[in-house]
Amino acid sequence: MHIPQLMPISTMQRNYSAVVRNLLTGPVILSQYSKPVAVMLSPDDYERLASAEVEMKRLQRMIRSDQEFAEMRAGNYTELMPEVVA
């Protein structure tokens, strides 16, 4: 992903093709009254972002599992009564 560019939303209204062309060099942050209101990404940037999010969630699950196993190895668990298991 490249460096984001800040553009007034009025540019989008007046010259849509210029905004789309700028997506080739990175995300475009659209602002209104000098405050960000939207972000436009190229399809490639969006795919990279979506893939990174999926990978981050997978790694968080792995870390959580490792922490839970570490707790069990340390003896921090509750054994279920036989009638509860059945």
N, C-alpha and C positions, 0 to 999 in steps of 0.2 A: 504494500500500500504506500502511496506517495504522500507528500505534504498536502494537507487540505487547503483549498482556496476559499476565501470569503467573498461572496458576491451579494449585492442587494437583490432582493426578490423582484424588484422592478426590472432588473436585467432579464430575468426569466420571462416576465410578461412581454417585454419589448423584443428580445432577441434570444429566443429559446435555443436556436442552433448554436449560438456562441457558448451557452452554458454547457450544452451537450459536448461540444468540441473540447471544452476544458476538462471533461471527465477523463480524457485520454492521459492527462498528467496527474490525476488524483481526484479524490473526493471534492465535491463543491458544497460548501456550507452556505445556505441561503439565509440572508438576514433581513429583518424588518425593523426599522427604527433602531438599528445597530445591535439588535439582539438576534442570536441564531434561532431560526424557526423550522428549518428542515435541512437534511443532508441528502445529497444525491451521490450515488456510487455507481461505478461501471459494473456490469455483470461479473467481471472477473474479481473485482474488489469485494463485491457482495458474496461471491462463492467462497473466497478466502476467509472472510469474516464469519460466515456461517459454519465453515469447516472448523475454524479455530474454536468456535463456541462449543461445537459437538465434542471436540477433543478435550477442551477444558472441563466439561461436565464428566467425561469419562475418567479423567485424571482425578477429579474431586471424589468420585465414587471409589476409586482405588485407594486414595488417601484415607477416606472414611473407613473403609474395610480394614486397612492396615492398623488404624488407630483402635478399632474395635477388637481386632485379634490381639493387639498389644495389651489391651485392658484385660482380656481373658487370660493371656499368659501370665499377667501380673496377679491373677487370682481375683480380679474384680468382676465377678459374675454371680448370678443366682441360679442354683440348680432347681429345676422344676420337680415337683412331687410326682411320683409315678401315676397317680390318678389324673393329674393335669395333662400329662403327656399322652395318655391313652385316649 
